[in-house]
Amino acid sequence: MKIRVTLFIVILLFEGTNASAQWRILTRNAVSGYSFSPERGEVGALTFKDGVVWGGFIGLSYSLDSGRNWYKSNLPAYAIQDISFLNRDTGIVATDSGEYQTTDQGAHWQRVAQEDICSRVFYASPSDIYLNWSCSHDGGKTFEGYTWEGNMPWALPTLGMAIGKHGTILLLTAANSASIAPSDLTYSPDGITSWNTMNGIVGPDHYSLDIDSCYGSTLYVVKENYYDSWLDEEDPPEDKLSDICTSTDAGGSWNVTFSHSIPYLAGSFTCAKHAQYAATLHDGTLRSTDHGLTWDNIGGPTNKADSRCLFAVNDNLVFALDSNGDFWETTNSAG
């Protein structure tokens, strides 16, 4: 009896120590891998909609069985910056050659817009599509630029974008044309005709902006600060930290809830209903279950700098692409 009890305890200890390692590579080389270069950053995205996974770095691929088998779409081999699908057939992809839309699950693509710098794309409804600096209210047939007091949006680097539940558009814009300038949260409460700016986002070089799925006034910003990590030593950065910033008052004030010396965070961020996830460059994935107050490392793949290659389908099921093009999943939130 003593031997059986001892073995049982050992087994429990072994399983407990591996709880953070319950990720697995579901498909190797699911998409073409990518070697990052600062001259061609902002590459790589992943999303899931109505049973179809879409992802890629250079060129776009898709899976109809949750990542087990992959197929190349007919989109040319452009650098993928962001992906948004309305349903399993209709979607829009931001690339370094403009935005392309499909209505037949990637068999055919049509360029619908020309934004090509750090672009984000969102389907808010079948008729409403939002890009960083323009929107369409006819399903992508035509796009119009946002009305902007002072500087037009295209004059400022836009590093992140999110759409609130009531149609509020949030843009994370650099304070000037330098990508490492401090960023401002600019928002439109009425769908692009009027804009307000809240100053004071912590530091420079952000890549992701997201809204908590339960609390609409809780916002998350990932300041990966990757580019500061390879700047010339003669021009040292002011900030040597990679941070996650959280606001509980819709951007009125911000708190740094996670910080690490650079380089560390990759820029990818995703929200489920009760959990938030942030990718790192070489240390797996961070998870918060208290709306960004604290963060735990749950292991998993590395991620590429300035990418959007992490996607939470729900609290437990999370997908990721690593820089080799391998497709990862965890079905228990890696815990």
Secondary structure, 3 states (H helix, E strand, C coil): CHHHHHHHHHHHHHHHHCHHHCCEEEECCCCCCCCCCHHHCCCCEEEEECCEEEEECECCEEECCCCCCCEECCCCCCEEEEEEECCCCCEEEEECCEEEEECCCCCCCEEEECCCCCCCEEECCCCCEEECCEEECCCCCCCEECCCCCCCHHHCCEEEEEECCCCCEEEEEECCCCCCCEEEEEEECCCCCCCEEECCCCCECCCEEEECCCCCCCEEEEECCCHHHHCCCCCCCCCCEEEEEEECCCCCCCEEEEEEECCCEEEEEEECCCCEEEEECCCCEEEECCCCCCCEECCCCCCCCCCECEEECCCCCEEEECCCCCEEEECCCCC
